[in-house]
Amino acid sequence: MARLERLRVYPVKSLNGVDLEAAQVLDGGTLERDREFVLRDADGEAVTAKRTAEIHAFDTDFDPQTSELTVTGPDGEHRRFDLVDARERERAATLFGDTLEIDLTIERDRSTGFVDRPEMGPSVISTATLEAVASWFDELTVESVRRRLRANLEISGVPAFWEDRFVGADAPSFTVGDVTLEGVTPCARCVVPGRDPDTGEALPEFRERFLEKRRETFPAFADEDAFDHYYTLMLIAQVREADRGSTLRVGAPAEVVDE
């Protein structure tokens, strides 16, 4: 049976994700705790792994109950910060900034978070898709691919690239428990999936291999016209407005809705 297998949010943009058993859909359509915090430079620009590969040098964990961020830096030292406290955020920003040699602050947004597409909603991928991509590269495991692609909702019990069917002409919607989601756009990928999530080291010819295999395995049930190119993977979805405020829970059934 198709079900929500994993629910993962990324409390600090570009840092490690945390698995949850449940998460509320915010009024803006994003998930509570997802990209709630962001590192910004002196010009107000977000400092992310996309532009700063050195950010991979930090190993982090986040406690959703206490908002405590645990940071292990390149020096191997463990440090903890309560990100609700403005002074603690300043301390954490100094730690990151000193290592990255950038003047940083940490900002918080509890309404939609600092997601790349605040007018949209959670990202969705199937377990089978992760397994398929891992099979394309001898160097990768399923968990490594999961960490590289950074999806919010992972659906099991469905075929690889199941999420591709929800964009394009006459695309259906789908439900996860009592929450209805509609596909908005395929997720065009950046340089991050090609890097080791622990070291930032680039996997040689990742993009070329990815494009070759994506083209070969593109599913017949998807609307190819809805994809600008083959360097896409994962669905950016949108929660139906009436269902915002609802809670998504791991184990909830997932069903396609032909409307």
SVG drawing of the C-alpha trace seen along z (x, -y; Angstrom):
<svg xmlns="http://www.w3.org/2000/svg" viewBox="-13 -44 53 46">
<polyline fill="none" stroke="black" stroke-width="0.4" points="0.0,0.0 1.2,-3.5 2.0,-5.4 4.0,-8.4 7.2,-6.6 9.3,-9.5 8.7,-13.1 11.8,-15.2 12.2,-18.9 15.3,-21.1 15.1,-23.6 18.2,-25.6 18.3,-26.1 21.2,-24.0 22.0,-22.2 21.0,-18.6 17.4,-17.5 15.5,-15.9 12.9,-13.1 9.5,-13.8 6.6,-11.5 4.2,-14.4 4.2,-18.0 1.6,-20.7 1.0,-22.4 1.3,-26.1 -1.3,-28.6 1.2,-29.6 1.3,-26.0 4.8,-25.0 5.6,-22.6 6.2,-23.7 9.9,-23.8 11.0,-23.5 13.7,-26.1 12.6,-28.1 16.1,-29.6 18.5,-30.9 22.1,-32.1 22.5,-35.6 25.5,-37.5 26.1,-41.3 24.3,-42.0 21.2,-40.1 21.8,-37.2 21.1,-33.6 24.3,-31.6 23.5,-28.1 25.3,-25.0 24.4,-26.0 26.8,-29.0 29.1,-27.9 30.3,-24.3 32.2,-24.7 28.9,-24.6 29.0,-20.8 31.9,-20.8 29.3,-21.2 27.5,-18.2 24.3,-19.4 21.3,-18.1 18.2,-19.9 15.7,-19.1 12.3,-20.2 11.0,-20.2 13.6,-22.6 14.8,-24.4 18.4,-23.4 20.9,-23.2 23.9,-21.0 26.8,-21.9 30.0,-19.9 32.4,-22.0 35.5,-21.0 37.5,-21.1 35.4,-18.3 34.0,-20.4 30.3,-20.0 28.4,-23.2 24.8,-23.8 22.6,-26.8 19.0,-27.6 17.8,-29.2 14.7,-30.7 17.0,-33.0 18.3,-36.0 21.6,-36.0 22.1,-32.3 21.4,-32.8 24.1,-35.5 26.6,-33.1 25.7,-30.4 26.1,-32.9 29.5,-33.8 30.6,-30.2 29.5,-29.6 30.8,-33.0 34.3,-32.5 34.6,-29.1 33.3,-30.3 35.0,-33.7 31.7,-35.5 29.9,-38.1 26.7,-36.2 23.4,-36.6 20.7,-34.0 17.1,-35.0 13.8,-33.2 10.5,-33.0 7.7,-31.0 5.1,-31.8 6.5,-30.0 10.1,-29.5 12.9,-30.4 12.0,-27.8 13.1,-28.5 9.5,-28.7 7.4,-30.2 4.3,-30.4 4.4,-26.6 4.6,-23.7 6.3,-20.5 8.7,-18.5 7.7,-14.9 9.6,-11.9 9.1,-8.1 11.3,-5.6 11.5,-3.8 12.9,-6.9 15.7,-7.2 16.5,-3.5 16.6,-4.0 18.9,-6.9 21.2,-5.1 21.5,-2.3 22.8,-4.7 26.0,-5.3 28.3,-2.7 29.4,-5.2 25.9,-6.1 23.6,-4.5 19.9,-5.2 20.5,-7.2 23.1,-9.2 20.7,-10.0 18.0,-10.9 20.4,-13.4 21.5,-14.9 17.9,-15.4 16.5,-16.8 12.8,-16.0 10.1,-16.6 7.7,-13.8 8.8,-10.3 6.1,-7.9 6.6,-4.2 4.6,-1.4 4.6,-3.2 6.8,-2.8 9.9,-4.8 9.2,-8.4 5.6,-8.1 5.8,-11.8 6.3,-12.8 2.7,-12.1 1.4,-15.1 2.5,-17.9 1.3,-18.7 -2.0,-18.7 -4.8,-16.9 -2.5,-15.8 -4.3,-14.3 -3.8,-15.3 -3.1,-13.0 -3.9,-12.7 -1.7,-11.9 -4.1,-11.0 -6.7,-13.7 -4.5,-16.3 -4.8,-16.9 -1.8,-18.0 -1.4,-19.1 1.7,-19.1 3.1,-22.5 6.4,-21.9 9.2,-19.3 12.2,-20.3 15.1,-21.4 18.3,-20.4 21.4,-22.5 24.9,-21.5 24.1,-20.2 23.0,-16.6 26.3,-16.1 28.2,-16.7 28.9,-14.4 26.6,-15.7 29.3,-15.3 32.4,-16.7 31.1,-18.7 33.3,-16.8 31.8,-16.6 31.1,-13.3 32.8,-13.3 30.5,-13.5 27.4,-13.3 25.3,-15.6 26.2,-13.8 25.4,-10.3 22.2,-11.6 21.0,-13.1 21.7,-9.9 19.9,-7.7 17.0,-10.1 16.4,-10.2 16.5,-6.4 14.1,-5.8 11.7,-8.7 8.3,-7.2 5.7,-6.7 2.9,-7.9 4.4,-11.4 3.8,-14.4 7.2,-15.1 6.0,-18.5 5.8,-19.6 9.6,-19.1 12.0,-21.8 14.9,-19.4 16.0,-16.0 18.0,-17.5 14.9,-17.4 13.9,-15.1 11.3,-15.4 8.0,-17.2 7.2,-20.6 3.6,-20.2 1.0,-22.6 -1.4,-21.8 -5.0,-22.5 -5.9,-25.7 -8.7,-24.1 -6.3,-21.5 -3.8,-24.0 -3.5,-23.8 -3.9,-20.0 -1.2,-17.6 0.7,-15.1 1.7,-11.9 4.1,-9.1 2.2,-6.0 -0.8,-7.9 -2.0,-6.3 -1.2,-8.0 -3.8,-7.9 -4.0,-9.3 -7.2,-11.4 -8.5,-11.6 -10.5,-14.8"/>
</svg>
